[in-house]
Amino acid sequence: MTGNNCPTPIVPGASCDLTVSYSPAAAVTHNATLNAQVTYVNSKLVTVHAYEHTSLTGTGVNPTFTLATDKFPLTTVGATSDGLVTITNNSLVSLNYDTAAFEGADQSSWSIVGNSCSSPILSGASCSIEVAFSPRSQGALAITLDVTLDQTVRLHESFIARRIALVGHGQLPSFKIAVPSLPSTPKGVPVSGTATLTNASSVNLSLNGYQVFGPNAADFTVTGTTCSGLIAPAGTCKLTIQFKPSRSSAGSEHATLKVIMNIAGTSPLVTTAKNAALSGTES
């Protein structure tokens, strides 16, 4: 009981109030009985005690909070997109921030990079966890963020946990290959041209390797390259392609150039590849 406005005496027909506070320590129903005693002096000047009681019932509920997340945009492998997970305390009491952790197979693509949550989080207040999405592969990459808050009541600490699903989509960076138009040449006489590689993505790339394959692959050779170091977005480098026909009859020859690029900043290293058609004519 936390309050009492009952005067002495309580005159006939009057009323007064007792203030009762209910502070549940657990999410269960609690019952109690309130006993009240008044005294009065009867006509024979004898002090008489009168008693009355009433039943009290209260039900405790666990405090609660909600989680909401930003939508993460399509993100290139090697790049990062940031978003916020917002915690809102929907309880009537203050809560304390405890932990936040990821769960799931794609954890390598996600990280917590910031946190505005400090204790206590007041009733009705919000705070945010900043999450970075750095895809390590293309396609959907899903994770669960588990958040735990706690409350201390009468030296008893209780924990409240919520989880929210985060989904991001990764895409491999793109680059272009502009192959040369090689002039016709007799058998055994080499001609050369330049294939230009252009980084069409928003992340840095570097040349991993190249391969020529196909029906006339032996007659096409990469003889040189300017692709050393990083190729910045919109940057270019070149491969020198040599065509030296070896067939016994004139006509068109064909092969495929495969170029493999490293995506800078990925660990473990992620690569992306692209094919381009090569053609030459033996005169």
Backbone as JSON, one array per atom type, in Angstrom:
{
  "sequence": "MTGNNCPTPIVPGASCDLTVSYSPAAAVTHNATLNAQVTYVNSKLVTVHAYEHTSLTGTGVNPTFTLATDKFPLTTVGATSDGLVTITNNSLVSLNYDTAAFEGADQSSWSIVGNSCSSPILSGASCSIEVAFSPRSQGALAITLDVTLDQTVRLHESFIARRIALVGHGQLPSFKIAVPSLPSTPKGVPVSGTATLTNASSVNLSLNGYQVFGPNAADFTVTGTTCSGLIAPAGTCKLTIQFKPSRSSAGSEHATLKVIMNIAGTSPLVTTAKNAALSGTES",
  "N": [[0.86, -1.18, 0.0], [0.61, 2.16, -0.91], [-0.44, 4.63, -0.36], [-2.71, 6.74, 1.55], [-5.55, 8.41, 2.19], [-7.31, 8.72, 4.21], [-9.1, 10.41, 6.66], [-9.22, 11.2, 10.2], [-11.81, 11.89, 12.36], [-13.68, 9.59, 10.19], [-16.39, 10.82, 8.87], [-19.96, 10.14, 9.13], [-21.27, 8.74, 6.14], [-19.19, 9.57, 4.58], [-16.27, 8.97, 2.52], [-13.07, 7.48, 1.83], [-9.78, 6.89, 0.44], [-7.56, 4.16, -0.17], [-4.41, 3.68, -1.5], [-3.12, 1.29, -3.61], [-0.31, -0.39, -4.78], [0.77, -2.3, -7.52], [3.27, -4.42, -8.41], [4.4, -6.61, -10.39], [6.6, -9.4, -10.29], [6.84, -11.43, -12.02], [5.42, -12.97, -14.96], [2.65, -13.82, -14.25], [-0.54, -14.59, -12.68], [-1.46, -12.82, -9.78], [-2.67, -12.95, -6.49], [-4.2, -11.35, -3.7], [-5.2, -10.3, -0.42], [-6.77, -7.52, 0.97], [-6.9, -6.19, 4.07], [-8.83, -4.14, 6.12], [-9.1, -2.03, 8.95], [-11.15, -0.35, 11.17], [-11.93, 1.84, 13.9], [-14.27, 2.71, 16.42], [-16.17, 4.57, 18.87], [-18.73, 3.44, 20.85], [-22.12, 4.07, 22.0], [-21.92, 3.52, 24.65], [-19.53, 4.31, 25.3], [-17.55, 2.54, 24.66], [-14.75, 1.28, 23.01], [-14.82, 0.06, 19.79], [-13.79, -2.31, 17.4], [-13.85, -2.59, 13.95], [-13.85, -4.68, 11.09], [-12.95, -5.13, 7.68], [-12.56, -6.72, 4.51], [-11.1, -7.14, 1.26], [-10.71, -8.72, -1.95], [-7.85, -8.75, -4.0], [-6.63, -8.79, -7.31], [-4.16, -9.27, -9.73], [-2.46, -9.33, -12.89], [0.62, -10.12, -14.19], [2.54, -9.12, -17.0], [4.96, -9.86, -19.51], [7.48, -7.51, -20.41], [7.81, -5.92, -23.64], [9.25, -5.55, -26.93], [9.77, -4.22, -30.23], [11.12, -4.97, -33.5], [12.34, -3.44, -36.44], [13.33, -3.23, -39.85], [15.42, -1.62, -42.31], [15.15, -1.78, -45.91], [17.43, -3.55, -47.83], [19.38, -2.6, -50.62], [19.95, -3.94, -53.97], [23.18, -5.11, -54.23], [26.52, -4.81, -55.29], [28.96, -7.38, -55.43], [31.75, -6.93, -53.43], [31.18, -4.35, -52.83], [29.41, -2.29, -50.38], [26.37, -1.98, -48.59], [24.55, -0.06, -46.29], [22.23, -0.34, -43.57], [19.52, 0.18, -41.2], [18.47, -1.41, -38.2], [15.77, -1.01, -36.22], [15.03, -0.68, -32.84], [12.26, -0.68, -30.75], [10.91, 0.18, -27.7], [8.11, -1.09, -26.46], [6.99, -1.33, -24.01], [5.72, -0.51, -20.68], [7.71, 0.03, -19.02], [11.2, 0.76, -18.42], [13.84, -0.66, -20.39], [16.88, -2.55, -20.69], [19.62, -2.53, -22.95], [21.08, -5.47, -24.22], [22.33, -7.7, -25.94], [23.24, -8.27, -29.41], [23.2, -10.38, -32.17], [24.2, -12.28, -35.05], [22.67, -14.98, -36.88], [22.86, -17.8, -38.93], [23.58, -19.1, -42.27], [24.8, -17.28, -43.98], [26.5, -15.47, -42.73], [28.97, -14.28, -43.25], [28.54, -12.25, -45.03], [27.45, -10.15, -43.67], [27.55, -7.58, -41.16], [27.74, -5.91, -37.98], [27.99, -2.53, -37.63], [27.52, -0.26, -36.2], [25.87, 1.24, -33.32], [23.31, 2.7, -31.63], [22.15, 2.24, -29.23], [21.7, 2.64, -25.84], [21.67, 2.0, -22.33], [19.3, 3.05, -19.85], [16.67, 1.95, -22.15], [14.07, 3.91, -22.57], [10.52, 3.72, -21.82], [8.57, 3.56, -24.72], [10.6, 4.61, -26.26], [13.12, 4.56, -28.9], [15.92, 2.96, -30.51], [18.82, 2.31, -32.59], [20.43, -0.25, -34.52], [23.17, -0.38, -36.6], [23.63, -1.97, -39.62], [25.78, -3.57, -41.9], [25.75, -4.65, -45.22], [27.61, -6.7, -47.13], [27.91, -8.34, -49.79], [29.12, -11.61, -50.51], [28.73, -13.22, -52.61], [26.68, -13.78, -55.53], [23.07, -13.42, -55.72], [20.35, -14.21, -53.38], [20.96, -13.45, -50.0], [20.54, -14.35, -46.86], [19.94, -13.66, -43.39], [19.58, -13.95, -39.82], [18.92, -11.66, -37.29], [19.42, -11.62, -33.92], [18.18, -10.09, -31.09], [18.6, -9.07, -27.77], [17.13, -7.81, -24.87], [17.04, -6.66, -21.44], [15.53, -6.7, -18.15], [15.47, -5.55, -14.83], [13.98, -6.52, -11.91], [13.32, -6.15, -8.61], [15.88, -7.1, -7.92], [15.98, -9.25, -9.58], [16.91, -10.41, -12.66], [15.56, -10.42, -15.86], [15.3, -11.66, -19.19], [14.51, -10.58, -22.48], [13.89, -11.59, -25.69], [14.07, -11.0, -29.21], [13.78, -11.63, -32.73], [14.77, -10.89, -36.09], [14.45, -11.18, -39.6], [16.88, -10.59, -42.06], [17.43, -9.7, -45.4], [19.41, -9.61, -48.25], [20.49, -8.92, -51.61], [22.99, -10.0, -53.74], [25.07, -9.04, -56.49], [27.24, -9.93, -59.18], [30.05, -7.97, -60.17], [30.22, -6.2, -63.29], [31.96, -6.33, -66.43], [33.27, -5.24, -69.6], [34.18, -6.61, -72.79], [35.8, -5.62, -75.57], [36.45, -6.85, -78.58], [39.09, -7.16, -81.04], [38.94, -6.32, -84.57], [40.25, -8.38, -86.74], [42.53, -8.35, -89.46], [42.42, -10.2, -92.58], [44.73, -12.85, -93.28], [47.51, -14.62, -94.7], [48.29, -18.15, -94.41], [50.31, -18.91, -91.65], [51.23, -16.33, -91.29], [51.36, -13.89, -88.92], [48.93, -11.68, -87.47], [47.93, -8.88, -85.45], [45.79, -7.54, -82.89], [43.95, -5.39, -80.62], [42.26, -6.17, -77.66], [39.94, -4.57, -75.66], [39.36, -4.14, -72.26], [36.83, -3.12, -70.11], [35.93, -1.79, -67.04], [32.81, -2.02, -65.88], [31.5, -1.69, -63.51], [30.86, -0.72, -60.04], [32.96, -1.17, -58.37], [36.42, -1.89, -57.63], [38.44, -3.8, -59.88], [40.68, -6.47, -60.81], [42.93, -8.06, -63.09], [42.71, -11.51, -63.28], [43.23, -13.71, -64.95], [43.33, -15.29, -68.23], [41.95, -17.13, -71.01], [42.03, -18.98, -74.01], [39.83, -20.76, -76.0], [38.14, -23.24, -77.98], [37.16, -24.14, -81.41], [39.28, -23.31, -83.14], [41.31, -22.57, -81.46], [44.08, -22.83, -81.23], [45.18, -21.11, -83.05], [44.89, -18.55, -82.12], [46.29, -16.24, -79.92], [47.08, -14.75, -76.78], [49.27, -12.23, -76.51], [50.23, -10.15, -75.01], [49.67, -7.71, -72.35], [48.2, -4.84, -70.77], [47.1, -4.87, -68.34], [47.71, -4.41, -65.35], [47.71, -4.28, -61.83], [45.06, -2.48, -60.09], [41.88, -2.06, -61.65], [39.99, 0.62, -61.95], [36.53, 1.67, -61.38], [34.95, 2.23, -64.48], [37.4, 2.26, -65.64], [39.97, 1.12, -67.97], [41.83, -1.52, -69.62], [44.16, -3.38, -71.67], [44.38, -6.24, -73.85], [46.63, -7.9, -75.98], [45.9, -9.48, -78.93], [46.87, -12.11, -80.95], [46.59, -13.42, -84.2], [47.31, -16.23, -86.03], [47.03, -18.04, -88.66], [46.85, -21.57, -89.26], [45.81, -23.52, -90.8], [45.34, -25.61, -93.73], [43.74, -24.64, -95.65], [41.98, -21.8, -96.93], [39.76, -19.49, -95.19], [37.24, -18.72, -92.65], [38.06, -18.53, -89.16], [37.47, -19.45, -85.76], [37.27, -18.72, -82.24], [37.08, -18.62, -78.61], [37.5, -16.09, -76.23], [38.16, -16.09, -72.87], [37.94, -14.14, -70.03], [39.05, -13.57, -66.75], [38.31, -11.89, -63.81], [39.5, -10.51, -60.72], [37.7, -9.55, -57.81], [38.21, -6.77, -56.08], [39.01, -6.42, -52.61], [37.52, -8.49, -51.55], [37.28, -11.22, -49.32], [37.24, -14.52, -48.45], [38.85, -14.45, -51.72], [36.86, -13.37, -54.45], [35.84, -14.05, -57.75], [35.0, -13.01, -61.1], [33.81, -13.77, -64.39], [33.97, -13.51, -67.99], [33.03, -14.12, -71.37], [34.15, -13.71, -74.76], [33.75, -13.59, -78.3], [36.16, -14.54, -80.71], [37.42, -13.96, -83.97], [38.91, -14.7, -87.12], [40.37, -14.54, -90.43], [41.7, -16.7, -92.75], [43.56, -16.05, -95.56]],
  "CA": [[0.0, 0.0, 0.0], [1.5, 3.32, -1.07], [-1.08, 5.89, -0.05], [-3.87, 6.67, 2.44], [-6.08, 9.77, 2.42], [-8.43, 8.6, 5.16], [-8.93, 11.29, 7.84], [-9.8, 10.77, 11.48], [-12.67, 10.72, 12.05], [-14.39, 9.51, 8.92], [-17.75, 11.17, 9.28], [-20.97, 9.29, 8.49], [-21.53, 8.97, 4.73], [-17.97, 9.97, 3.86], [-15.41, 7.88, 2.02], [-11.66, 7.81, 1.63], [-9.11, 5.94, -0.45], [-6.26, 3.55, 0.06], [-3.73, 3.46, -2.78], [-2.4, 0.02, -3.64], [0.6, -0.51, -5.93], [1.0, -3.69, -7.98], [4.54, -4.51, -9.15], [4.65, -8.05, -10.56], [7.97, -9.85, -10.57], [6.77, -12.5, -13.01], [4.24, -12.88, -15.82], [1.63, -14.75, -13.76], [-1.6, -13.93, -11.93], [-1.17, -12.7, -8.35], [-3.86, -12.68, -5.67], [-3.92, -10.89, -2.34], [-6.37, -9.81, 0.33], [-6.52, -6.28, 1.71], [-7.68, -6.11, 5.31], [-8.93, -2.78, 6.67], [-9.64, -1.99, 10.31], [-11.53, 0.96, 11.71], [-12.39, 1.79, 15.3], [-15.19, 3.77, 16.81], [-16.61, 4.51, 20.27], [-20.19, 3.32, 20.84], [-22.86, 4.93, 22.94], [-21.52, 3.2, 26.01], [-18.12, 4.74, 25.38], [-16.67, 1.38, 24.49], [-14.06, 1.27, 21.7], [-15.16, -1.13, 19.0], [-12.98, -2.49, 16.19], [-14.59, -3.17, 12.81], [-12.92, -5.17, 10.07], [-13.48, -5.4, 6.34], [-11.49, -7.16, 3.61], [-11.45, -7.25, -0.17], [-9.72, -9.49, -2.73], [-7.11, -8.04, -5.05], [-6.07, -9.68, -8.34], [-3.38, -8.6, -10.79], [-1.76, -10.25, -13.79], [1.84, -9.55, -14.74], [2.88, -9.44, -18.39], [6.36, -9.59, -19.85], [7.71, -6.35, -21.25], [7.99, -6.31, -25.03], [9.81, -4.56, -27.84], [9.65, -4.61, -31.63], [12.26, -4.73, -34.4], [12.0, -3.08, -37.82], [14.56, -3.11, -40.62], [15.44, -1.01, -43.63], [15.3, -2.69, -47.03], [18.77, -3.44, -48.38], [19.32, -2.59, -52.08], [20.83, -4.83, -54.73], [24.54, -4.65, -53.94], [27.57, -5.5, -56.04], [29.99, -8.07, -54.64], [32.88, -6.03, -53.27], [30.64, -3.08, -52.33], [28.69, -2.4, -49.11], [25.17, -1.16, -48.36], [24.22, 0.03, -44.87], [20.83, -0.19, -43.19], [19.27, 0.24, -39.76], [17.46, -2.2, -37.51], [15.28, -0.12, -35.16], [14.44, -1.3, -31.65], [11.3, 0.2, -30.07], [10.42, -0.35, -26.42], [6.65, -0.94, -26.37], [6.57, -1.63, -22.64], [5.49, 0.62, -19.78], [8.88, 0.14, -18.16], [12.47, 0.88, -19.13], [14.57, -1.9, -20.64], [18.31, -2.39, -20.91], [20.18, -3.23, -24.11], [21.97, -6.56, -23.79], [23.18, -8.24, -27.01], [22.72, -8.44, -30.77], [24.09, -11.33, -32.83], [23.68, -12.89, -36.26], [22.55, -16.43, -36.94], [22.55, -18.23, -40.29], [24.69, -19.57, -43.1], [25.41, -16.2, -44.78], [27.01, -14.46, -41.79], [30.15, -13.59, -43.78], [28.12, -11.1, -45.83], [26.78, -9.19, -42.81], [28.29, -7.16, -39.97], [27.2, -4.79, -37.2], [29.0, -1.48, -37.72], [27.17, 0.85, -35.32], [24.82, 0.93, -32.35], [22.94, 3.89, -30.85], [21.36, 1.79, -28.07], [22.31, 2.71, -24.52], [20.71, 1.64, -21.27], [18.09, 2.29, -20.21], [15.81, 2.37, -23.25], [12.85, 4.3, -21.86], [9.24, 3.3, -22.39], [8.21, 4.28, -25.93], [11.77, 5.12, -26.97], [13.71, 3.7, -29.93], [17.34, 3.11, -30.83], [19.09, 1.61, -33.84], [21.65, -1.0, -34.79], [23.54, -0.18, -38.0], [24.07, -3.23, -40.2], [26.4, -3.47, -43.22], [25.59, -5.8, -46.11], [28.72, -6.79, -48.08], [27.71, -9.69, -50.33], [30.28, -12.39, -50.93], [28.34, -13.97, -53.8], [25.45, -13.26, -56.12], [21.84, -14.06, -55.27], [19.79, -13.83, -52.09], [21.8, -13.77, -48.85], [19.64, -14.1, -45.73], [20.51, -13.81, -42.05], [18.69, -13.59, -38.72], [19.52, -10.86, -36.22], [18.81, -11.87, -32.62], [18.39, -8.97, -30.17], [18.16, -9.37, -26.4], [17.08, -6.75, -23.87], [16.76, -7.22, -20.12], [14.87, -5.87, -17.15], [15.76, -5.99, -13.47], [12.89, -6.26, -10.98], [13.61, -6.7, -7.27], [17.16, -7.8, -8.03], [15.86, -10.4, -10.48], [17.11, -9.99, -14.04], [14.88, -11.24, -16.86], [15.74, -11.34, -20.54], [13.48, -10.61, -23.52], [14.59, -11.74, -26.97], [13.34, -10.93, -30.45], [14.63, -11.84, -33.9], [14.25, -10.35, -37.34], [15.14, -11.69, -40.78], [17.46, -9.61, -42.98], [17.68, -10.29, -46.72], [20.05, -8.75, -49.26], [20.78, -9.6, -52.87], [24.28, -9.64, -54.31], [25.29, -9.23, -57.92], [28.64, -9.86, -59.56], [30.36, -6.78, -60.97], [30.28, -6.46, -64.73], [32.97, -5.67, -67.25], [33.04, -5.43, -71.02], [35.32, -6.97, -73.63], [35.67, -5.2, -76.97], [37.46, -7.63, -79.3], [39.56, -6.48, -82.26], [38.61, -6.83, -85.9], [41.55, -8.78, -87.27], [42.55, -8.45, -90.93], [42.73, -11.53, -93.12], [46.16, -13.05, -93.41], [47.85, -15.96, -95.22], [48.73, -19.17, -93.47], [51.61, -18.73, -91.04], [51.59, -14.92, -91.15], [50.58, -13.39, -87.79], [48.41, -10.31, -87.36], [47.57, -8.61, -84.06], [44.83, -6.5, -82.57], [43.83, -5.11, -79.18], [40.98, -6.34, -76.98], [39.85, -3.6, -74.56], [38.55, -4.54, -71.12], [36.31, -1.94, -69.42], [35.25, -2.07, -65.77], [31.48, -1.39, -65.94], [30.89, -1.82, -62.19], [31.16, 0.33, -59.07], [34.04, -1.63, -57.5], [37.7, -2.12, -58.3], [38.72, -5.14, -60.38], [42.04, -6.72, -61.29], [42.98, -9.22, -63.98], [43.14, -12.78, -62.7], [43.79, -14.55, -66.0], [42.56, -15.4, -69.48], [42.06, -18.44, -71.67], [41.45, -19.06, -75.35], [39.4, -22.12, -76.28], [37.23, -23.31, -79.1], [37.59, -24.99, -82.54], [40.55, -22.86, -83.73], [41.99, -21.88, -80.37], [45.54, -22.85, -81.39], [45.62, -20.04, -83.95], [44.71, -17.27, -81.44], [47.16, -16.18, -78.74], [47.25, -13.47, -76.07], [50.73, -12.02, -76.49], [50.62, -9.05, -74.11], [48.59, -7.07, -71.6], [48.49, -3.66, -69.95], [46.23, -4.99, -67.17], [48.44, -4.64, -64.11], [47.13, -3.5, -60.74], [43.61, -2.35, -60.01], [41.14, -1.37, -62.71], [38.96, 1.37, -61.24], [35.28, 1.78, -62.12], [35.05, 2.92, -65.77], [38.76, 2.15, -66.15], [40.2, 0.15, -69.05], [43.15, -2.05, -69.9], [44.13, -4.01, -72.98], [45.06, -7.49, -74.17], [47.02, -8.0, -77.39], [45.48, -10.77, -79.5], [47.53, -12.46, -82.22], [45.98, -14.48, -85.03], [48.29, -16.82, -86.95], [46.34, -19.23, -89.18], [47.71, -22.75, -89.51], [45.1, -24.52, -91.6], [45.82, -25.78, -95.1], [42.78, -24.05, -96.58], [41.53, -20.47, -96.54], [38.42, -19.43, -94.61], [37.1, -18.12, -91.33], [38.41, -19.3, -87.98], [36.76, -18.91, -84.59], [37.66, -19.16, -80.9], [36.47, -17.84, -77.53], [38.4, -15.53, -75.22], [37.59, -16.01, -71.53], [38.71, -13.26, -69.13], [38.67, -13.72, -65.34], [38.67, -10.73, -63.0], [39.38, -10.53, -59.27], [36.92, -8.47, -57.21], [39.06, -6.24, -55.02], [38.43, -6.24, -51.29], [36.78, -9.66, -51.08], [38.07, -12.2, -48.59], [38.16, -15.0, -49.49], [38.78, -13.78, -53.02], [35.76, -13.71, -55.35], [36.16, -13.7, -59.12], [33.92, -12.97, -62.08], [34.37, -14.1, -65.7], [33.18, -13.15, -69.16], [33.54, -14.67, -72.64], [33.98, -12.93, -75.98], [34.06, -14.36, -79.5], [37.25, -14.11, -81.58], [37.34, -14.49, -85.33], [39.93, -14.29, -88.07], [40.2, -15.16, -91.75], [42.93, -17.07, -93.49], [43.37, -15.69, -96.98]],
  "C": [[0.9, 1.23, 0.0], [0.85, 4.64, -0.71], [-2.34, 5.7, 0.79], [-4.34, 8.09, 2.68], [-7.25, 9.78, 3.41], [-8.19, 9.47, 6.4], [-9.47, 10.61, 9.1], [-10.51, 11.95, 12.12], [-13.16, 10.74, 10.61], [-15.86, 9.72, 9.25], [-18.75, 10.29, 8.57], [-21.23, 9.71, 7.04], [-20.31, 9.34, 3.91], [-17.2, 8.73, 3.39], [-13.98, 8.4, 1.91], [-11.0, 6.68, 0.85], [-7.8, 5.43, 0.13], [-5.64, 3.28, -1.31], [-2.88, 2.21, -2.68], [-1.56, -0.04, -4.91], [0.84, -1.98, -6.23], [2.24, -3.7, -8.86], [4.89, -5.98, -9.32], [6.1, -8.34, -10.87], [8.0, -10.95, -11.6], [5.46, -12.37, -13.78], [3.23, -13.96, -15.44], [0.55, -13.92, -13.07], [-1.28, -13.96, -10.44], [-2.47, -12.32, -7.62], [-3.44, -12.24, -4.27], [-5.23, -10.45, -1.7], [-5.96, -8.56, 1.09], [-7.46, -6.23, 2.91], [-7.65, -4.67, 5.84], [-9.6, -2.83, 8.04], [-9.97, -0.53, 10.67], [-12.0, 0.78, 13.16], [-13.39, 2.94, 15.53], [-15.6, 3.55, 18.27], [-18.13, 4.5, 20.26], [-20.81, 4.2, 21.92], [-22.51, 4.66, 24.4], [-20.06, 3.53, 26.25], [-17.14, 3.58, 25.34], [-16.06, 1.44, 23.09], [-14.33, -0.05, 21.0], [-14.28, -1.15, 17.75], [-13.84, -3.16, 15.13], [-13.58, -3.54, 11.71], [-13.66, -5.37, 8.75], [-12.3, -5.86, 5.48], [-12.03, -7.23, 2.19], [-10.33, -8.0, -0.89], [-9.11, -8.62, -3.83], [-6.53, -9.07, -6.02], [-5.34, -8.85, -9.39], [-2.67, -9.63, -11.64], [-0.56, -9.54, -14.39], [2.04, -10.0, -16.19], [4.35, -9.1, -18.62], [6.46, -8.3, -20.65], [8.01, -6.8, -22.68], [8.63, -5.19, -25.81], [9.69, -5.1, -29.26], [10.92, -4.26, -32.38], [11.73, -4.4, -35.79], [13.3, -2.84, -38.58], [14.37, -2.32, -41.91], [15.52, -2.1, -44.69], [16.68, -2.47, -47.65], [18.71, -3.52, -49.91], [20.18, -3.69, -52.7], [22.25, -4.29, -54.67], [25.56, -5.49, -54.69], [28.54, -6.17, -55.08], [31.24, -7.19, -54.61], [32.47, -4.66, -52.79], [29.86, -3.35, -51.04], [27.49, -1.47, -49.1], [24.84, -1.22, -46.87], [22.72, 0.19, -44.66], [20.69, -0.22, -41.69], [18.23, -0.78, -39.34], [17.05, -1.39, -36.28], [14.61, -0.92, -34.06], [13.51, -0.29, -30.99], [10.78, -0.49, -28.82], [8.92, -0.05, -26.3], [6.11, -1.18, -24.97], [6.29, -0.34, -21.86], [6.67, 0.85, -18.86], [10.12, 0.3, -19.03], [13.12, -0.5, -19.29], [16.03, -1.57, -20.9], [18.75, -3.15, -22.15], [21.17, -4.28, -23.63], [22.88, -7.01, -24.93], [22.45, -8.18, -28.35], [23.71, -9.33, -31.51], [23.4, -11.92, -34.05], [23.61, -14.41, -36.12], [22.18, -16.8, -38.37], [23.79, -18.51, -41.1], [25.43, -18.45, -43.81], [26.01, -15.1, -43.91], [28.19, -13.68, -42.35], [29.79, -12.36, -44.59], [27.51, -9.98, -44.99], [27.67, -8.81, -41.62], [27.54, -6.02, -39.28], [28.28, -3.73, -37.13], [28.68, -0.28, -36.82], [26.0, 0.49, -34.43], [24.54, 2.19, -31.52], [22.22, 3.53, -29.56], [22.19, 1.88, -26.79], [21.24, 2.43, -23.47], [20.54, 2.8, -20.3], [17.45, 2.83, -21.48], [14.44, 2.65, -22.63], [11.6, 3.78, -22.56], [8.88, 4.19, -23.58], [9.38, 4.77, -26.75], [12.29, 4.09, -27.97], [15.21, 3.96, -30.01], [17.62, 2.2, -32.03], [20.42, 0.87, -33.81], [21.96, -0.84, -36.27], [24.19, -1.46, -38.53], [24.65, -2.97, -41.6], [26.21, -4.77, -43.98], [26.68, -5.74, -47.17], [28.69, -8.18, -48.71], [29.01, -10.33, -50.79], [29.98, -13.24, -52.17], [27.08, -13.34, -54.36], [24.25, -14.04, -55.59], [21.4, -13.58, -53.91], [20.69, -14.33, -50.95], [21.02, -13.35, -47.6], [20.35, -14.39, -44.41], [19.42, -13.47, -41.04], [19.47, -12.79, -37.7], [18.74, -11.1, -34.94], [19.18, -10.73, -31.66], [17.82, -9.34, -28.8], [18.23, -8.11, -25.55], [16.81, -7.39, -22.51], [16.13, -6.18, -19.21], [15.2, -6.43, -15.78], [14.63, -5.55, -12.55], [13.22, -6.95, -9.66], [14.83, -7.61, -7.3], [17.1, -9.05, -8.9], [15.94, -9.91, -11.92], [16.4, -10.95, -14.99], [15.24, -10.74, -18.25], [14.57, -11.49, -21.51], [14.19, -10.61, -24.87], [13.61, -11.62, -28.13], [14.32, -11.19, -31.6], [13.95, -11.29, -35.13], [15.09, -10.87, -38.49], [15.63, -10.52, -41.64], [17.79, -10.32, -44.29], [18.31, -9.24, -47.62], [20.32, -9.58, -50.5], [22.1, -9.07, -53.43], [24.3, -9.87, -55.81], [26.77, -9.13, -58.22], [28.89, -8.59, -60.36], [30.51, -7.15, -62.44], [31.48, -5.76, -65.37], [32.72, -6.04, -68.71], [34.33, -5.81, -71.73], [35.01, -6.52, -75.05], [36.79, -5.87, -77.76], [37.87, -6.9, -80.58], [38.98, -7.12, -83.53], [39.93, -7.11, -86.61], [41.5, -8.88, -88.79], [42.84, -9.88, -91.38], [44.22, -11.64, -93.39], [46.43, -14.45, -93.94], [48.28, -16.89, -94.1], [50.13, -18.86, -92.97], [52.04, -17.3, -90.85], [50.75, -14.31, -90.03], [50.1, -11.96, -88.0], [47.92, -10.13, -85.93], [46.53, -7.5, -83.96], [44.68, -6.39, -81.07], [42.4, -5.35, -78.71], [40.98, -5.41, -75.77], [38.89, -4.11, -73.49], [38.13, -3.28, -70.36], [35.56, -2.37, -68.17], [33.93, -1.3, -65.76], [30.77, -1.45, -64.59], [31.28, -0.66, -61.3], [32.29, -0.04, -58.12], [35.3, -1.83, -58.32], [37.83, -3.58, -58.71], [40.21, -5.25, -60.69], [42.03, -8.0, -62.11], [43.5, -10.44, -63.25], [43.8, -13.66, -63.75], [42.9, -14.55, -67.23], [42.84, -16.75, -70.1], [41.42, -18.33, -73.05], [41.08, -20.52, -75.61], [38.43, -22.09, -77.46], [37.85, -24.07, -80.27], [38.94, -24.6, -83.13], [41.41, -22.14, -82.7], [43.49, -21.81, -80.57], [46.06, -21.71, -82.24], [45.45, -18.64, -83.34], [45.52, -17.28, -80.14], [47.11, -14.79, -78.14], [48.74, -13.27, -75.87], [51.16, -10.89, -75.57], [49.42, -8.46, -73.43], [49.09, -5.82, -70.9], [47.73, -3.72, -68.62], [47.03, -5.38, -65.93], [47.84, -3.76, -63.03], [45.62, -3.43, -60.84], [43.07, -1.61, -61.23], [39.96, -0.69, -62.02], [37.65, 1.35, -62.03], [35.44, 2.71, -63.33], [36.46, 2.88, -66.35], [38.89, 1.06, -67.21], [41.63, -0.38, -68.99], [43.04, -2.9, -71.16], [44.87, -5.35, -72.99], [45.41, -7.46, -75.66], [46.71, -9.41, -77.88], [46.19, -10.98, -80.83], [46.79, -13.61, -82.9], [47.0, -14.94, -86.05], [47.7, -18.11, -87.49], [47.3, -20.35, -89.52], [47.03, -23.79, -90.37], [45.67, -24.57, -93.02], [44.88, -25.17, -96.13], [42.32, -22.71, -96.04], [40.12, -20.55, -95.95], [38.43, -18.83, -93.22], [37.49, -19.08, -90.22], [37.78, -18.62, -86.75], [37.3, -19.52, -83.3], [36.94, -18.27, -79.89], [37.54, -17.38, -76.56], [37.64, -15.44, -73.9], [38.5, -15.17, -70.66], [38.16, -13.41, -67.72], [39.19, -12.52, -64.57], [38.55, -11.03, -61.51], [38.53, -9.34, -58.82], [37.69, -7.99, -55.99], [38.3, -6.13, -53.7], [37.65, -7.42, -50.77], [37.73, -10.65, -50.42], [37.14, -13.25, -47.99], [37.87, -14.38, -50.84], [37.61, -14.32, -53.85], [36.13, -13.24, -56.75], [34.89, -13.66, -59.97], [34.54, -13.13, -63.47], [33.41, -13.71, -66.8], [33.85, -13.71, -70.4], [33.27, -13.68, -73.77], [34.42, -13.76, -77.17], [35.2, -13.72, -80.28], [37.05, -14.71, -82.96], [38.46, -13.92, -86.17], [39.74, -15.04, -89.37], [41.55, -15.45, -92.36], [42.67, -16.84, -94.99], [44.06, -16.69, -97.91]]
}
